[in-house]
């Protein structure tokens, strides 16, 4: 799925708690947890603050000096996982 120019926001059923360098997100409907490491946490922050894939992509690429193709693949995989876990909404 292509998330360029898409708005991404946290689901109303998500509760986030910091845990060490990362975060844990609880889906209140399923009562399942999803854990993100430090980079995943940063991605979550960018999405929930700005809600735009492109914006989050550009900032993460600058901050972590990662290959654009690898970052796109990683972000796409994470977004798909968060969607399956019903933790985000994409529009």
QUIBEL-V895282 format. One record per residue. N is the residue number from 0. RES is the residue in three letters. OMEGA is omega as a letter, one per 40 degrees, with the letter a starting at -180 (* if undefined). NEAR is the number of other C-alpha atoms within 10 Angstrom. Layout:
BEGIN
N:RES:OMEGA:NEAR, N:RES:OMEGA:NEAR
END
This chain:
BEGIN
0:UNK:a:7, 1:UNK:a:8, 2:UNK:i:17, 3:UNK:i:13, 4:UNK:i:12, 5:UNK:i:13, 6:UNK:a:16, 7:UNK:i:22, 8:UNK:i:19, 9:UNK:i:21, 10:UNK:i:17, 11:UNK:a:13, 12:UNK:a:15, 13:UNK:i:18, 14:UNK:a:14, 15:UNK:i:16, 16:UNK:i:11, 17:UNK:a:12, 18:UNK:a:13, 19:UNK:i:9, 20:UNK:a:12, 21:UNK:i:15, 22:UNK:i:19, 23:UNK:a:18, 24:UNK:i:20, 25:UNK:i:20, 26:UNK:a:20, 27:UNK:a:15, 28:UNK:a:11, 29:UNK:a:10, 30:UNK:i:10, 31:UNK:i:11, 32:UNK:i:15, 33:UNK:a:14, 34:UNK:i:15, 35:UNK:i:18, 36:UNK:a:14, 37:UNK:a:13, 38:UNK:i:14, 39:UNK:i:17, 40:UNK:i:18, 41:UNK:i:19, 42:UNK:i:21, 43:UNK:i:23, 44:UNK:a:14, 45:UNK:i:20, 46:UNK:a:21, 47:UNK:i:17, 48:UNK:a:13, 49:UNK:i:15, 50:UNK:a:21, 51:UNK:i:19, 52:UNK:a:23, 53:UNK:a:17, 54:UNK:i:14, 55:UNK:i:20, 56:UNK:a:19, 57:UNK:a:12, 58:UNK:i:14, 59:UNK:i:19, 60:UNK:i:15, 61:UNK:a:9, 62:UNK:a:11, 63:UNK:i:10, 64:UNK:a:10, 65:UNK:i:12, 66:UNK:a:9, 67:UNK:a:13, 68:UNK:i:9, 69:UNK:i:11, 70:UNK:i:17, 71:UNK:i:19, 72:UNK:a:11, 73:UNK:a:13, 74:UNK:i:19, 75:UNK:i:17, 76:UNK:a:13, 77:UNK:i:16, 78:UNK:i:22, 79:UNK:i:16, 80:UNK:i:14, 81:UNK:i:17, 82:UNK:i:16, 83:UNK:i:10, 84:UNK:i:17, 85:UNK:a:20, 86:UNK:i:24, 87:UNK:i:22, 88:UNK:i:15, 89:UNK:i:16, 90:UNK:*:9
END
